Amino acid sequence: MKPGSKYYRLFQYLQANNQPEITLSIDYIASLIDGDLSPNAREKRGWWSNRDAPSAVQARAWIQAGYHTAEIHLTQQTITFRKFKTQYNIQKKDGTIVWDHDAIKALRKHMDLTQADFSQELGVRRQTVSEWESGVYRPDRSTAKHLERIAESQNFQPQPDINHP
């Protein structure tokens, strides 16, 4: 989240708060960003979704602060943000990461990239990254080697799941 962003003050507030759960009124959120919230924020649940997309600038504020919207009460005009409890089941085989949905998503999040940005980094379609992360299929062998090189360059060193050495 860049300092010049419209939602930067919301990002700062959430990041500094560090509580496992925070409920804020929509009015208070509007005051954090100088009152310039979209009318959809008060009327449409979808505006508060946890979309990881370039068009969802507002979602980037809470996601990059380590939160997701957990409860959206439009009648009470309150939003509850909850800290991510990110635990990925990363498996290794013969000392190499098994590039399944959890490992790919964990690497992307470690790099602080959207699916679109990650797909550009890898030279694949965004839909391909989405399908990997949802477990539709796994990357081929050459892509897995490329992921391994990127992981090394990014100092990505997940601990393997103790049930899958």
RARA-V40826 format. One record per backbone hydrogen bond with DSSP energy under -0.5 kcal/mol. NH is the residue of the N-H (numbers start at 1). CO is the residue of the C=O. E is the energy in kcal/mol with one decimal. If there is no record, write none. Layout:
BEGIN
NH|CO|E ; NH|CO|E
END
This chain:
BEGIN
5|2|-2.1 ; 8|5|-1.6 ; 11|7|-2.2 ; 12|8|-2.8 ; 13|9|-2.3 ; 14|10|-2.6 ; 15|11|-2.8 ; 16|12|-2.5 ; 17|13|-1.6 ; 18|14|-1.4 ; 22|81|-2.8 ; 24|22|-0.5 ; 24|79|-2.8 ; 26|77|-2.8 ; 29|25|-2.3 ; 30|26|-2.5 ; 31|27|-2.2 ; 32|28|-1.9 ; 33|29|-1.3 ; 34|31|-1.4 ; 35|30|-5.5 ; 36|33|-0.9 ; 37|35|-0.6 ; 41|38|-1.6 ; 42|39|-1.2 ; 43|39|-0.7 ; 44|40|-3.1 ; 47|44|-1.1 ; 48|45|-1.8 ; 49|46|-1.6 ; 51|49|-0.8 ; 53|51|-0.8 ; 56|53|-1.6 ; 57|55|-1.3 ; 60|56|-1.5 ; 61|57|-0.9 ; 61|58|-0.8 ; 62|58|-0.9 ; 63|59|-2.7 ; 64|60|-2.5 ; 65|61|-0.8 ; 66|63|-1.5 ; 67|62|-3.2 ; 68|82|-1.9 ; 70|80|-3.3 ; 71|80|-1.5 ; 73|71|-0.5 ; 73|78|-2.8 ; 74|72|-0.7 ; 77|73|-1.1 ; 78|73|-2.2 ; 79|24|-2.8 ; 80|71|-3.1 ; 81|22|-3.4 ; 81|79|-0.6 ; 82|68|-2.9 ; 83|20|-2.8 ; 84|66|-2.7 ; 86|84|-0.6 ; 87|85|-0.8 ; 90|88|-1.4 ; 91|89|-0.5 ; 92|164|-0.8 ; 93|96|-3.0 ; 96|93|-1.7 ; 98|91|-3.0 ; 99|97|-0.8 ; 100|98|-2.1 ; 104|100|-2.4 ; 105|101|-2.1 ; 106|102|-2.6 ; 107|103|-2.3 ; 108|104|-2.4 ; 109|105|-2.7 ; 110|106|-2.4 ; 111|107|-1.9 ; 112|109|-1.1 ; 113|108|-1.9 ; 115|52|-0.6 ; 118|114|-2.7 ; 119|115|-2.5 ; 120|116|-1.8 ; 121|117|-2.1 ; 122|118|-1.9 ; 123|119|-1.6 ; 124|119|-2.4 ; 129|125|-1.4 ; 130|126|-2.3 ; 131|127|-2.5 ; 132|128|-2.3 ; 133|129|-2.7 ; 134|130|-1.8 ; 135|132|-1.2 ; 136|131|-2.2 ; 137|131|-0.9 ; 139|99|-0.6 ; 144|140|-2.5 ; 145|141|-1.9 ; 146|142|-1.9 ; 147|143|-2.9 ; 148|144|-2.0 ; 149|145|-2.0 ; 150|146|-2.4 ; 151|147|-2.9 ; 152|148|-2.2 ; 153|149|-2.4 ; 154|150|-1.9 ; 155|152|-1.4 ; 156|151|-3.0 ; 157|155|-0.8 ; 161|90|-2.2 ; 164|161|-1.9
END
